[in-house]
Amino acid sequence: MQVILIKDVDNLGGAHELVEVRPGYARNFLIPQKYAIEASGSNMKVLEERRKQKQKREDKLLAEIAEVKKVLTASPVKLGAKIGTSGKIFGSVTSIQLARAIREQKGYEIDRRRINILDEVKEVGVYKAQIDFGKENTVDMEFEVVGE
């Protein structure tokens, strides 16, 4: 029996997928628990429409991510830090400070949990960070630590 999944089901499939299951499993578990609906003609049309809408949203999101990547890699973000006489900074630079600098200098709000600083920042210089936008979309950006 073919059913259209409404929610993600472990070991079966994700939401809005057409899957083949045994009739008893569909009638006794998936349909009563609102995990799936029967794959009738009208439900198949609704499924295709949802897939088209999902694809449009993903394309729009990928275009926005490409624009953000271009802006972030155009020039390095400058971060100010207090430094000692030897050129080392007091403390270290964190993803919170980098997210704040991106917001102020580039105009994009990026969650600090998505920022991964690749090297430990202990002195003035140019460093790299990686920003994960999800679904295998990452960008490597440079930031420069300067003395205040």
N, CA, C and O atoms as CSV, one atom per row, in Angstrom:
chain,resi,resn,atom,element,x,y,z
A,1,MET,N,N,0.844,-1.174,0.000
A,1,MET,CA,C,0.000,0.000,0.000
A,1,MET,C,C,0.891,1.238,0.000
A,1,MET,O,O,1.871,1.304,0.742
A,2,GLN,N,N,0.552,2.205,-0.822
A,2,GLN,CA,C,1.317,3.436,-0.874
A,2,GLN,C,C,0.655,4.489,0.006
A,2,GLN,O,O,-0.561,4.679,-0.018
A,3,VAL,N,N,1.509,5.176,0.795
A,3,VAL,CA,C,1.032,6.251,1.651
A,3,VAL,C,C,1.966,7.446,1.493
A,3,VAL,O,O,3.121,7.302,1.093
A,4,ILE,N,N,1.445,8.625,1.813
A,4,ILE,CA,C,2.237,9.853,1.813
A,4,ILE,C,C,2.487,10.210,3.269
A,4,ILE,O,O,1.545,10.391,4.041
A,5,LEU,N,N,3.761,10.311,3.646
A,5,LEU,CA,C,4.104,10.626,5.029
A,5,LEU,C,C,3.862,12.103,5.313
A,5,LEU,O,O,4.241,12.973,4.528
A,6,ILE,N,N,3.227,12.367,6.445
A,6,ILE,CA,C,2.984,13.739,6.885
A,6,ILE,C,C,4.128,14.204,7.777
A,6,ILE,O,O,4.530,15.366,7.722
A,7,LYS,N,N,4.646,13.307,8.587
A,7,LYS,CA,C,5.750,13.594,9.494
A,7,LYS,C,C,6.900,12.643,9.186
A,7,LYS,O,O,6.714,11.628,8.513
A,8,ASP,N,N,8.093,12.979,9.684
A,8,ASP,CA,C,9.233,12.085,9.557
A,8,ASP,C,C,8.988,10.843,10.402
A,8,ASP,O,O,8.552,10.940,11.549
A,9,VAL,N,N,9.272,9.670,9.830
A,9,VAL,CA,C,9.116,8.410,10.536
A,9,VAL,C,C,10.455,7.691,10.454
A,9,VAL,O,O,10.991,7.483,9.365
A,10,ASP,N,N,10.999,7.308,11.622
A,10,ASP,CA,C,12.287,6.620,11.655
A,10,ASP,C,C,12.227,5.343,10.834
A,10,ASP,O,O,11.228,4.624,10.846
A,11,ASN,N,N,13.309,5.076,10.124
A,11,ASN,CA,C,13.480,3.874,9.302
A,11,ASN,C,C,12.440,3.735,8.195
A,11,ASN,O,O,12.264,2.644,7.652
A,12,LEU,N,N,11.755,4.810,7.855
A,12,LEU,CA,C,10.756,4.737,6.789
A,12,LEU,C,C,10.943,5.883,5.796
A,12,LEU,O,O,11.044,5.636,4.595
A,13,GLY,N,N,10.991,7.125,6.265
A,13,GLY,CA,C,11.181,8.249,5.360
A,13,GLY,C,C,10.868,9.567,6.032
A,13,GLY,O,O,10.489,9.625,7.202
A,14,GLY,N,N,11.038,10.624,5.256
A,14,GLY,CA,C,10.799,11.964,5.748
A,14,GLY,C,C,9.426,12.470,5.352
A,14,GLY,O,O,8.698,11.813,4.607
A,15,ALA,N,N,9.083,13.628,5.850
A,15,ALA,CA,C,7.789,14.237,5.556
A,15,ALA,C,C,7.665,14.506,4.058
A,15,ALA,O,O,8.643,14.833,3.385
A,16,HIS,N,N,6.448,14.360,3.559
A,16,HIS,CA,C,6.100,14.602,2.154
A,16,HIS,C,C,6.787,13.624,1.202
A,16,HIS,O,O,7.126,13.989,0.076
A,17,GLU,N,N,6.993,12.386,1.649
A,17,GLU,CA,C,7.540,11.344,0.787
A,17,GLU,C,C,6.479,10.299,0.525
A,17,GLU,O,O,5.628,10.037,1.375
A,18,LEU,N,N,6.531,9.708,-0.647
A,18,LEU,CA,C,5.641,8.618,-1.023
A,18,LEU,C,C,6.380,7.310,-0.735
A,18,LEU,O,O,7.447,7.061,-1.298
A,19,VAL,N,N,5.813,6.476,0.139
A,19,VAL,CA,C,6.476,5.220,0.509
A,19,VAL,C,C,5.506,4.048,0.369
A,19,VAL,O,O,4.288,4.217,0.415
A,20,GLU,N,N,6.067,2.889,0.202
A,20,GLU,CA,C,5.308,1.642,0.101
A,20,GLU,C,C,5.436,0.912,1.441
A,20,GLU,O,O,6.543,0.619,1.894
A,21,VAL,N,N,4.293,0.622,2.067
A,21,VAL,CA,C,4.281,-0.097,3.345
A,21,VAL,C,C,3.228,-1.201,3.286
A,21,VAL,O,O,2.408,-1.248,2.370
A,22,ARG,N,N,3.268,-2.077,4.271
A,22,ARG,CA,C,2.249,-3.123,4.350
A,22,ARG,C,C,0.909,-2.502,4.731
A,22,ARG,O,O,0.871,-1.541,5.500
A,23,PRO,N,N,-0.170,-3.028,4.212
A,23,PRO,CA,C,-1.492,-2.431,4.474
A,23,PRO,C,C,-1.850,-2.349,5.960
A,23,PRO,O,O,-2.430,-1.355,6.397
A,24,GLY,N,N,-1.515,-3.371,6.735
A,24,GLY,CA,C,-1.829,-3.364,8.158
A,24,GLY,C,C,-1.082,-2.279,8.910
A,24,GLY,O,O,-1.637,-1.638,9.802
A,25,TYR,N,N,0.183,-2.073,8.548
A,25,TYR,CA,C,0.996,-1.037,9.185
A,25,TYR,C,C,0.412,0.344,8.898
A,25,TYR,O,O,0.391,1.213,9.769
A,26,ALA,N,N,-0.059,0.533,7.672
A,26,ALA,CA,C,-0.648,1.817,7.304
A,26,ALA,C,C,-1.985,2.023,8.009
A,26,ALA,O,O,-2.207,3.073,8.611
A,27,ARG,N,N,-2.874,1.040,7.945
A,27,ARG,CA,C,-4.219,1.192,8.522
A,27,ARG,C,C,-4.215,1.237,10.038
A,27,ARG,O,O,-5.002,1.971,10.636
A,28,ASN,N,N,-3.341,0.465,10.671
A,28,ASN,CA,C,-3.375,0.335,12.128
A,28,ASN,C,C,-2.454,1.299,12.869
A,28,ASN,O,O,-2.679,1.578,14.046
A,29,PHE,N,N,-1.421,1.811,12.201
A,29,PHE,CA,C,-0.490,2.680,12.910
A,29,PHE,C,C,-0.308,4.042,12.236
A,29,PHE,O,O,-0.582,5.072,12.852
A,30,LEU,N,N,0.147,4.062,10.993
A,30,LEU,CA,C,0.530,5.328,10.366
A,30,LEU,C,C,-0.647,6.293,10.201
A,30,LEU,O,O,-0.536,7.469,10.549
A,31,ILE,N,N,-1.754,5.810,9.682
A,31,ILE,CA,C,-2.892,6.698,9.430
A,31,ILE,C,C,-3.579,7.130,10.728
A,31,ILE,O,O,-3.851,8.321,10.880
A,32,PRO,N,N,-3.874,6.229,11.675
A,32,PRO,CA,C,-4.509,6.688,12.935
A,32,PRO,C,C,-3.635,7.632,13.762
A,32,PRO,O,O,-4.156,8.521,14.435
A,33,GLN,N,N,-2.312,7.449,13.720
A,33,GLN,CA,C,-1.412,8.307,14.491
A,33,GLN,C,C,-1.087,9.609,13.760
A,33,GLN,O,O,-0.285,10.407,14.246
A,34,LYS,N,N,-1.703,9.830,12.600
A,34,LYS,CA,C,-1.509,11.030,11.783
A,34,LYS,C,C,-0.067,11.173,11.293
A,34,LYS,O,O,0.445,12.286,11.166
A,35,TYR,N,N,0.588,10.029,11.018
A,35,TYR,CA,C,1.912,10.047,10.435
A,35,TYR,C,C,1.843,10.008,8.915
A,35,TYR,O,O,2.798,10.390,8.239
A,36,ALA,N,N,0.702,9.544,8.368
A,36,ALA,CA,C,0.594,9.387,6.922
A,36,ALA,C,C,-0.858,9.520,6.493
A,36,ALA,O,O,-1.786,9.422,7.296
A,37,ILE,N,N,-1.018,9.748,5.180
A,37,ILE,CA,C,-2.348,9.723,4.564
A,37,ILE,C,C,-2.266,8.792,3.357
A,37,ILE,O,O,-1.188,8.536,2.822
A,38,GLU,N,N,-3.414,8.301,2.947
A,38,GLU,CA,C,-3.455,7.383,1.816
A,38,GLU,C,C,-3.075,8.126,0.534
A,38,GLU,O,O,-3.397,9.304,0.373
A,39,ALA,N,N,-2.395,7.436,-0.367
A,39,ALA,CA,C,-1.909,8.041,-1.608
A,39,ALA,C,C,-2.990,7.975,-2.685
A,39,ALA,O,O,-2.887,7.193,-3.630
A,40,SER,N,N,-4.032,8.806,-2.536
A,40,SER,CA,C,-5.090,8.875,-3.543
A,40,SER,C,C,-4.711,9.926,-4.592
A,40,SER,O,O,-3.684,10.593,-4.462
A,41,GLY,N,N,-5.531,10.071,-5.617
A,41,GLY,CA,C,-5.241,11.024,-6.684
A,41,GLY,C,C,-5.150,12.451,-6.200
A,41,GLY,O,O,-4.213,13.164,-6.559
A,42,SER,N,N,-6.112,12.890,-5.382
A,42,SER,CA,C,-6.101,14.274,-4.895
A,42,SER,C,C,-4.933,14.508,-3.932
A,42,SER,O,O,-4.319,15.575,-3.948
A,43,ASN,N,N,-4.628,13.518,-3.099
A,43,ASN,CA,C,-3.507,13.663,-2.172
A,43,ASN,C,C,-2.172,13.720,-2.921
A,43,ASN,O,O,-1.237,14.382,-2.470
A,44,MET,N,N,-2.080,13.026,-4.066
A,44,MET,CA,C,-0.859,13.064,-4.868
A,44,MET,C,C,-0.666,14.460,-5.473
A,44,MET,O,O,0.461,14.948,-5.559
A,45,LYS,N,N,-1.770,15.104,-5.894
A,45,LYS,CA,C,-1.679,16.458,-6.439
A,45,LYS,C,C,-1.213,17.438,-5.367
A,45,LYS,O,O,-0.389,18.314,-5.628
A,46,VAL,N,N,-1.752,17.279,-4.160
A,46,VAL,CA,C,-1.341,18.137,-3.042
A,46,VAL,C,C,0.140,17.927,-2.744
A,46,VAL,O,O,0.863,18.886,-2.475
A,47,LEU,N,N,0.593,16.668,-2.793
A,47,LEU,CA,C,2.000,16.352,-2.546
A,47,LEU,C,C,2.893,17.030,-3.579
A,47,LEU,O,O,3.919,17.606,-3.217
A,48,GLU,N,N,2.531,16.974,-4.837
A,48,GLU,CA,C,3.325,17.614,-5.883
A,48,GLU,C,C,3.379,19.127,-5.695
A,48,GLU,O,O,4.426,19.743,-5.897
A,49,GLU,N,N,2.262,19.721,-5.311
A,49,GLU,CA,C,2.230,21.166,-5.073
A,49,GLU,C,C,3.133,21.538,-3.902
A,49,GLU,O,O,3.839,22.545,-3.965
A,50,ARG,N,N,3.122,20.745,-2.838
A,50,ARG,CA,C,3.986,21.015,-1.683
A,50,ARG,C,C,5.453,20.883,-2.070
A,50,ARG,O,O,6.286,21.670,-1.621
A,51,ARG,N,N,5.773,19.892,-2.901
A,51,ARG,CA,C,7.157,19.725,-3.348
A,51,ARG,C,C,7.614,20.935,-4.158
A,51,ARG,O,O,8.742,21.400,-3.993
A,52,LYS,N,N,6.746,21.451,-5.034
A,52,LYS,CA,C,7.092,22.624,-5.830
A,52,LYS,C,C,7.344,23.833,-4.932
A,52,LYS,O,O,8.307,24.574,-5.133
A,53,GLN,N,N,6.464,24.029,-3.929
A,53,GLN,CA,C,6.630,25.159,-3.017
A,53,GLN,C,C,7.911,25.027,-2.207
A,53,GLN,O,O,8.613,26.013,-1.987
A,54,LYS,N,N,8.216,23.817,-1.763
A,54,LYS,CA,C,9.431,23.572,-0.994
A,54,LYS,C,C,10.666,23.858,-1.847
A,54,LYS,O,O,11.635,24.443,-1.363
A,55,GLN,N,N,10.631,23.448,-3.108
A,55,GLN,CA,C,11.750,23.694,-4.003
A,55,GLN,C,C,11.952,25.191,-4.236
A,55,GLN,O,O,13.090,25.656,-4.291
A,56,LYS,N,N,10.863,25.950,-4.373
A,56,LYS,CA,C,10.972,27.401,-4.544
A,56,LYS,C,C,11.591,28.052,-3.317
A,56,LYS,O,O,12.443,28.932,-3.441
A,57,ARG,N,N,11.160,27.619,-2.119
A,57,ARG,CA,C,11.719,28.173,-0.884
A,57,ARG,C,C,13.214,27.871,-0.783
A,57,ARG,O,O,14.001,28.736,-0.398
A,58,GLU,N,N,13.604,26.632,-1.132
A,58,GLU,CA,C,15.016,26.268,-1.064
A,58,GLU,C,C,15.848,27.064,-2.064
A,58,GLU,O,O,16.958,27.489,-1.741
A,59,ASP,N,N,15.328,27.273,-3.272
A,59,ASP,CA,C,16.050,28.060,-4.266
A,59,ASP,C,C,16.240,29.495,-3.793
A,59,ASP,O,O,17.312,30.072,-3.973
A,60,LYS,N,N,15.205,30.072,-3.190
A,60,LYS,CA,C,15.291,31.437,-2.674
A,60,LYS,C,C,16.315,31.521,-1.542
A,60,LYS,O,O,17.097,32.469,-1.467
A,61,LEU,N,N,16.300,30.517,-0.664
A,61,LEU,CA,C,17.241,30.479,0.449
A,61,LEU,C,C,18.680,30.340,-0.050
A,61,LEU,O,O,19.584,30.991,0.473
A,62,LEU,N,N,18.891,29.500,-1.053
A,62,LEU,CA,C,20.239,29.333,-1.604
A,62,LEU,C,C,20.734,30.622,-2.256
A,62,LEU,O,O,21.922,30.935,-2.177
A,63,ALA,N,N,19.843,31.368,-2.895
A,63,ALA,CA,C,20.227,32.648,-3.488
A,63,ALA,C,C,20.637,33.643,-2.396
A,63,ALA,O,O,21.614,34.373,-2.561
A,64,GLU,N,N,19.902,33.672,-1.292
A,64,GLU,CA,C,20.251,34.555,-0.181
A,64,GLU,C,C,21.588,34.153,0.437
A,64,GLU,O,O,22.399,35.013,0.784
A,65,ILE,N,N,21.818,32.846,0.574
A,65,ILE,CA,C,23.078,32.366,1.142
A,65,ILE,C,C,24.240,32.748,0.235
A,65,ILE,O,O,25.299,33.136,0.726
A,66,ALA,N,N,24.062,32.645,-1.075
A,66,ALA,CA,C,25.120,33.020,-2.016
A,66,ALA,C,C,25.457,34.503,-1.893
A,66,ALA,O,O,26.624,34.888,-1.974
A,67,GLU,N,N,24.433,35.335,-1.697
A,67,GLU,CA,C,24.667,36.772,-1.535
A,67,GLU,C,C,25.445,37.053,-0.247
A,67,GLU,O,O,26.373,37.861,-0.242
A,68,VAL,N,N,25.063,36.382,0.841
A,68,VAL,CA,C,25.755,36.564,2.121
A,68,VAL,C,C,27.201,36.087,2.006
A,68,VAL,O,O,28.105,36.732,2.537
A,69,LYS,N,N,27.430,34.970,1.322
A,69,LYS,CA,C,28.797,34.462,1.139
A,69,LYS,C,C,29.661,35.478,0.418
A,69,LYS,O,O,30.811,35.708,0.790
A,70,LYS,N,N,29.093,36.088,-0.627
A,70,LYS,CA,C,29.852,37.060,-1.410
A,70,LYS,C,C,30.238,38.254,-0.541
A,70,LYS,O,O,31.366,38.739,-0.626
A,71,VAL,N,N,29.321,38.731,0.289
A,71,VAL,CA,C,29.596,39.887,1.142
A,71,VAL,C,C,30.626,39.531,2.213
A,71,VAL,O,O,31.511,40.335,2.504
A,72,LEU,N,N,30.523,38.350,2.796
A,72,LEU,CA,C,31.432,37.971,3.881
A,72,LEU,C,C,32.850,37.734,3.393
A,72,LEU,O,O,33.803,37.995,4.128
A,73,THR,N,N,33.011,37.244,2.166
A,73,THR,CA,C,34.354,36.962,1.668
A,73,THR,C,C,34.981,38.153,0.952
A,73,THR,O,O,36.152,38.091,0.578
A,74,ALA,N,N,34.229,39.240,0.749
A,74,ALA,CA,C,34.740,40.400,0.020
A,74,ALA,C,C,35.919,41.049,0.737
A,74,ALA,O,O,36.943,41.328,0.114
A,75,SER,N,N,35.790,41.287,2.009
A,75,SER,CA,C,36.865,41.910,2.776
A,75,SER,C,C,36.824,41.360,4.198
A,75,SER,O,O,35.761,40.976,4.687
A,76,PRO,N,N,37.975,41.320,4.861
A,76,PRO,CA,C,37.980,40.772,6.223
A,76,PRO,C,C,37.280,41.694,7.219
A,76,PRO,O,O,37.283,42.917,7.078
A,77,VAL,N,N,36.691,41.075,8.212
A,77,VAL,CA,C,36.044,41.801,9.302
A,77,VAL,C,C,37.129,42.189,10.299
A,77,VAL,O,O,37.999,41.377,10.615
A,78,LYS,N,N,37.087,43.402,10.789
A,78,LYS,CA,C,38.083,43.855,11.756
A,78,LYS,C,C,37.490,43.793,13.161
A,78,LYS,O,O,36.389,44.277,13.424
A,79,LEU,N,N,38.269,43.174,14.052
A,79,LEU,CA,C,37.874,43.026,15.446
A,79,LEU,C,C,38.890,43.755,16.316
A,79,LEU,O,O,40.094,43.539,16.172
A,80,GLY,N,N,38.432,44.594,17.195
A,80,GLY,CA,C,39.323,45.290,18.114
A,80,GLY,C,C,39.476,44.507,19.407
A,80,GLY,O,O,38.504,43.978,19.945
A,81,ALA,N,N,40.705,44.439,19.896
A,81,ALA,CA,C,40.967,43.746,21.156
A,81,ALA,C,C,42.062,44.487,21.914
A,81,ALA,O,O,42.936,45.113,21.314
A,82,LYS,N,N,42.004,44.411,23.214
A,82,LYS,CA,C,43.039,45.032,24.029
A,82,LYS,C,C,44.286,44.149,23.959
A,82,LYS,O,O,44.223,42.930,24.119
A,83,ILE,N,N,45.429,44.812,23.712
A,83,ILE,CA,C,46.672,44.053,23.579
A,83,ILE,C,C,47.683,44.523,24.613
A,83,ILE,O,O,47.638,45.648,25.111
A,84,GLY,N,N,48.600,43.605,24.913
A,84,GLY,CA,C,49.689,43.936,25.828
A,84,GLY,C,C,50.875,44.469,25.052
A,84,GLY,O,O,50.776,44.707,23.848
A,85,THR,N,N,51.995,44.657,25.729
A,85,THR,CA,C,53.184,45.213,25.086
A,85,THR,C,C,53.835,44.218,24.131
A,85,THR,O,O,54.555,44.625,23.219
A,86,SER,N,N,53.597,42.932,24.322
A,86,SER,CA,C,54.226,41.917,23.463
A,86,SER,C,C,53.393,41.593,22.228
A,86,SER,O,O,53.801,40.751,21.427
A,87,GLY,N,N,52.253,42.226,22.051
A,87,GLY,CA,C,51.412,41.975,20.878
A,87,GLY,C,C,50.351,40.929,21.116
A,87,GLY,O,O,49.526,40.674,20.239
A,88,LYS,N,N,50.356,40.316,22.294
A,88,LYS,CA,C,49.335,39.322,22.613
A,88,LYS,C,C,48.097,40.028,23.167
A,88,LYS,O,O,48.193,41.066,23.822
A,89,ILE,N,N,46.940,39.438,22.889
A,89,ILE,CA,C,45.710,40.068,23.366
A,89,ILE,C,C,45.344,39.499,24.734
A,89,ILE,O,O,45.729,38.386,25.092
A,90,PHE,N,N,44.599,40.289,25.476
A,90,PHE,CA,C,44.114,39.839,26.770
A,90,PHE,C,C,42.889,38.969,26.522
A,90,PHE,O,O,41.919,39.426,25.918
A,91,GLY,N,N,42.923,37.737,26.977
A,91,GLY,CA,C,41.831,36.807,26.725
A,91,GLY,C,C,41.956,36.236,25.323
A,91,GLY,O,O,43.067,36.058,24.822
A,92,SER,N,N,40.832,35.948,24.686
A,92,SER,CA,C,40.844,35.487,23.304
A,92,SER,C,C,39.570,35.955,22.616
A,92,SER,O,O,38.625,36.391,23.272
A,93,VAL,N,N,39.552,35.862,21.304
A,93,VAL,CA,C,38.390,36.279,20.521
A,93,VAL,C,C,37.416,35.105,20.464
A,93,VAL,O,O,37.817,33.971,20.204
A,94,THR,N,N,36.148,35.380,20.706
A,94,THR,CA,C,35.133,34.328,20.694
A,94,THR,C,C,34.173,34.532,19.526
A,94,THR,O,O,34.189,35.562,18.852
A,95,SER,N,N,33.350,33.531,19.312
A,95,SER,CA,C,32.374,33.614,18.225
A,95,SER,C,C,31.325,34.691,18.503
A,95,SER,O,O,30.742,35.238,17.566
A,96,ILE,N,N,31.082,35.000,19.767
A,96,ILE,CA,C,30.139,36.069,20.107
A,96,ILE,C,C,30.668,37.410,19.598
A,96,ILE,O,O,29.924,38.188,19.001
A,97,GLN,N,N,31.947,37.674,19.834
A,97,GLN,CA,C,32.539,38.925,19.371
A,97,GLN,C,C,32.565,38.994,17.848
A,97,GLN,O,O,32.339,40.056,17.267
A,98,LEU,N,N,32.839,37.867,17.208
A,98,LEU,CA,C,32.875,37.833,15.745
A,98,LEU,C,C,31.479,38.045,15.166
A,98,LEU,O,O,31.330,38.751,14.170
A,99,ALA,N,N,30.465,37.451,15.768
A,99,ALA,CA,C,29.090,37.645,15.301
A,99,ALA,C,C,28.682,39.108,15.445
A,99,ALA,O,O,28.028,39.659,14.561
A,100,ARG,N,N,29.060,39.730,16.538
A,100,ARG,CA,C,28.744,41.141,16.757
A,100,ARG,C,C,29.450,42.014,15.716
A,100,ARG,O,O,28.854,42.957,15.197
A,101,ALA,N,N,30.715,41.707,15.407
A,101,ALA,CA,C,31.463,42.483,14.413
A,101,ALA,C,C,30.860,42.309,13.018
A,101,ALA,O,O,30.808,43.273,12.253
A,102,ILE,N,N,30.408,41.117,12.674
A,102,ILE,CA,C,29.767,40.891,11.380
A,102,ILE,C,C,28.479,41.701,11.296
A,102,ILE,O,O,28.190,42.308,10.265
A,103,ARG,N,N,27.714,41.711,12.367
A,103,ARG,CA,C,26.465,42.472,12.387
A,103,ARG,C,C,26.729,43.964,12.206
A,103,ARG,O,O,26.015,44.635,11.461
A,104,GLU,N,N,27.739,44.480,12.875
A,104,GLU,CA,C,28.022,45.913,12.803
A,104,GLU,C,C,28.656,46.328,11.477
A,104,GLU,O,O,28.328,47.389,10.946
A,105,GLN,N,N,29.566,45.501,10.930
A,105,GLN,CA,C,30.320,45.901,9.742
A,105,GLN,C,C,29.675,45.447,8.433
A,105,GLN,O,O,29.732,46.168,7.437
A,106,LYS,N,N,29.068,44.269,8.424
A,106,LYS,CA,C,28.502,43.732,7.181
A,106,LYS,C,C,26.985,43.835,7.126
A,106,LYS,O,O,26.397,43.772,6.047
A,107,GLY,N,N,26.350,43.993,8.278
A,107,GLY,CA,C,24.896,44.160,8.296
A,107,GLY,C,C,24.107,42.871,8.293
A,107,GLY,O,O,22.909,42.895,8.012
A,108,TYR,N,N,24.734,41.742,8.595
A,108,TYR,CA,C,24.030,40.458,8.630
A,108,TYR,C,C,24.051,39.884,10.039
A,108,TYR,O,O,25.083,39.878,10.711
A,109,GLU,N,N,22.908,39.411,10.465
A,109,GLU,CA,C,22.773,38.798,11.787
A,109,GLU,C,C,23.055,37.305,11.630
A,109,GLU,O,O,22.274,36.587,11.004
A,110,ILE,N,N,24.167,36.838,12.194
A,110,ILE,CA,C,24.535,35.423,12.116
A,110,ILE,C,C,24.612,34.890,13.535
A,110,ILE,O,O,25.227,35.500,14.410
A,111,ASP,N,N,23.980,33.743,13.750
A,111,ASP,CA,C,23.964,33.127,15.076
A,111,ASP,C,C,25.380,32.694,15.451
A,111,ASP,O,O,26.093,32.116,14.631
A,112,ARG,N,N,25.775,32.968,16.661
A,112,ARG,CA,C,27.138,32.661,17.107
A,112,ARG,C,C,27.422,31.164,17.087
A,112,ARG,O,O,28.576,30.758,16.954
A,113,ARG,N,N,26.378,30.330,17.220
A,113,ARG,CA,C,26.579,28.876,17.220
A,113,ARG,C,C,26.929,28.344,15.841
A,113,ARG,O,O,27.409,27.218,15.712
A,114,ARG,N,N,26.695,29.135,14.822
A,114,ARG,CA,C,27.035,28.717,13.454
A,114,ARG,C,C,28.474,29.091,13.081
A,114,ARG,O,O,28.971,28.670,12.037
A,115,ILE,N,N,29.133,29.868,13.918
A,115,ILE,CA,C,30.496,30.330,13.632
A,115,ILE,C,C,31.492,29.422,14.328
A,115,ILE,O,O,31.387,29.165,15.527
A,116,ASN,N,N,32.463,28.938,13.558
A,116,ASN,CA,C,33.522,28.090,14.095
A,116,ASN,C,C,34.860,28.757,13.777
A,116,ASN,O,O,35.265,28.832,12.617
A,117,ILE,N,N,35.534,29.239,14.810
A,117,ILE,CA,C,36.845,29.859,14.622
A,117,ILE,C,C,37.853,28.725,14.529
A,117,ILE,O,O,37.963,27.903,15.439
A,118,LEU,N,N,38.602,28.685,13.402
A,118,LEU,CA,C,39.464,27.540,13.119
A,118,LEU,C,C,40.732,27.508,13.959
A,118,LEU,O,O,41.189,26.427,14.333
A,119,ASP,N,N,41.313,28.664,14.265
A,119,ASP,CA,C,42.528,28.714,15.078
A,119,ASP,C,C,42.238,29.429,16.387
A,119,ASP,O,O,41.299,30.219,16.487
A,120,GLU,N,N,43.053,29.140,17.383
A,120,GLU,CA,C,42.911,29.847,18.649
A,120,GLU,C,C,43.509,31.241,18.485
A,120,GLU,O,O,44.658,31.383,18.065
A,121,VAL,N,N,42.742,32.251,18.812
A,121,VAL,CA,C,43.154,33.635,18.594
A,121,VAL,C,C,43.731,34.174,19.896
A,121,VAL,O,O,43.004,34.418,20.858
A,122,LYS,N,N,45.059,34.358,19.912
A,122,LYS,CA,C,45.726,34.865,21.111
A,122,LYS,C,C,46.561,36.112,20.850
A,122,LYS,O,O,47.033,36.752,21.790
A,123,GLU,N,N,46.749,36.465,19.561
A,123,GLU,CA,C,47.527,37.661,19.262
A,123,GLU,C,C,46.978,38.348,18.022
A,123,GLU,O,O,46.104,37.816,17.338
A,124,VAL,N,N,47.501,39.538,17.739
A,124,VAL,CA,C,47.042,40.353,16.618
A,124,VAL,C,C,47.418,39.650,15.307
A,124,VAL,O,O,48.513,39.102,15.178
A,125,GLY,N,N,46.484,39.675,14.329
A,125,GLY,CA,C,46.768,39.070,13.031
A,125,GLY,C,C,45.492,38.739,12.282
A,125,GLY,O,O,44.396,39.126,12.688
A,126,VAL,N,N,45.652,38.011,11.172
A,126,VAL,CA,C,44.523,37.610,10.337
A,126,VAL,C,C,44.247,36.125,10.604
A,126,VAL,O,O,45.162,35.302,10.605
A,127,TYR,N,N,42.978,35.802,10.830
A,127,TYR,CA,C,42.569,34.439,11.137
A,127,TYR,C,C,41.396,34.038,10.260
A,127,TYR,O,O,40.788,34.875,9.593
A,128,LYS,N,N,41.086,32.751,10.270
A,128,LYS,CA,C,39.972,32.234,9.471
A,128,LYS,C,C,38.898,31.672,10.390
A,128,LYS,O,O,39.175,31.128,11.459
A,129,ALA,N,N,37.667,31.825,9.933
A,129,ALA,CA,C,36.516,31.247,10.624
A,129,ALA,C,C,35.624,30.604,9.572
A,129,ALA,O,O,35.631,30.996,8.405
A,130,GLN,N,N,34.871,29.629,9.998
A,130,GLN,CA,C,33.950,28.942,9.091
A,130,GLN,C,C,32.539,29.140,9.607
A,130,GLN,O,O,32.269,28.953,10.793
A,131,ILE,N,N,31.629,29.525,8.700
A,131,ILE,CA,C,30.236,29.742,9.062
A,131,ILE,C,C,29.406,28.679,8.371
A,131,ILE,O,O,29.478,28.515,7.153
A,132,ASP,N,N,28.614,27.956,9.156
A,132,ASP,CA,C,27.780,26.873,8.637
A,132,ASP,C,C,26.351,27.371,8.498
A,132,ASP,O,O,25.710,27.720,9.489
A,133,PHE,N,N,25.849,27.405,7.254
A,133,PHE,CA,C,24.479,27.836,6.994
A,133,PHE,C,C,23.515,26.665,6.965
A,133,PHE,O,O,22.318,26.866,6.760
A,134,GLY,N,N,24.000,25.447,7.165
A,134,GLY,CA,C,23.150,24.264,7.140
A,134,GLY,C,C,23.086,23.661,5.751
A,134,GLY,O,O,23.368,24.328,4.755
A,135,LYS,N,N,22.715,22.398,5.695
A,135,LYS,CA,C,22.584,21.653,4.429
A,135,LYS,C,C,23.841,21.770,3.578
A,135,LYS,O,O,23.770,22.050,2.381
A,136,GLU,N,N,24.991,21.551,4.207
A,136,GLU,CA,C,26.283,21.535,3.539
A,136,GLU,C,C,26.644,22.859,2.877
A,136,GLU,O,O,27.412,22.870,1.915
A,137,ASN,N,N,26.117,23.958,3.361
A,137,ASN,CA,C,26.459,25.293,2.881
A,137,ASN,C,C,27.336,25.962,3.926
A,137,ASN,O,O,26.850,26.406,4.967
A,138,THR,N,N,28.625,26.030,3.644
A,138,THR,CA,C,29.550,26.679,4.558
A,138,THR,C,C,30.360,27.721,3.786
A,138,THR,O,O,30.514,27.640,2.567
A,139,VAL,N,N,30.863,28.682,4.519
A,139,VAL,CA,C,31.729,29.700,3.925
A,139,VAL,C,C,32.912,29.923,4.867
A,139,VAL,O,O,32.755,30.014,6.084
A,140,ASP,N,N,34.105,30.008,4.264
A,140,ASP,CA,C,35.301,30.343,5.022
A,140,ASP,C,C,35.532,31.833,4.872
A,140,ASP,O,O,35.615,32.349,3.758
A,141,MET,N,N,35.635,32.513,5.983
A,141,MET,CA,C,35.846,33.957,5.935
A,141,MET,C,C,37.067,34.313,6.767
A,141,MET,O,O,37.466,33.573,7.665
A,142,GLU,N,N,37.647,35.451,6.451
A,142,GLU,CA,C,38.788,35.944,7.205
A,142,GLU,C,C,38.351,37.081,8.119
A,142,GLU,O,O,37.448,37.855,7.802
A,143,PHE,N,N,39.022,37.153,9.263
A,143,PHE,CA,C,38.816,38.309,10.139
A,143,PHE,C,C,40.161,38.722,10.683
A,143,PHE,O,O,41.061,37.903,10.863
A,144,GLU,N,N,40.277,39.995,10.937
A,144,GLU,CA,C,41.548,40.558,11.386
A,144,GLU,C,C,41.389,41.095,12.795
A,144,GLU,O,O,40.459,41.847,13.088
A,145,VAL,N,N,42.305,40.699,13.662
A,145,VAL,CA,C,42.313,41.188,15.038
A,145,VAL,C,C,43.316,42.345,15.095
A,145,VAL,O,O,44.498,42.181,14.790
A,146,VAL,N,N,42.821,43.499,15.489
A,146,VAL,CA,C,43.673,44.694,15.605
A,146,VAL,C,C,43.635,45.194,17.036
A,146,VAL,O,O,42.682,44.938,17.773
A,147,GLY,N,N,44.670,45.903,17.418
A,147,GLY,CA,C,44.760,46.446,18.775
A,147,GLY,C,C,43.915,47.692,18.929
A,147,GLY,O,O,43.781,48.494,18.005
A,148,GLU,N,N,43.353,47.838,20.105
A,148,GLU,CA,C,42.546,49.034,20.401
A,148,GLU,C,C,43.411,50.055,21.110
A,148,GLU,O,O,42.934,51.137,21.452
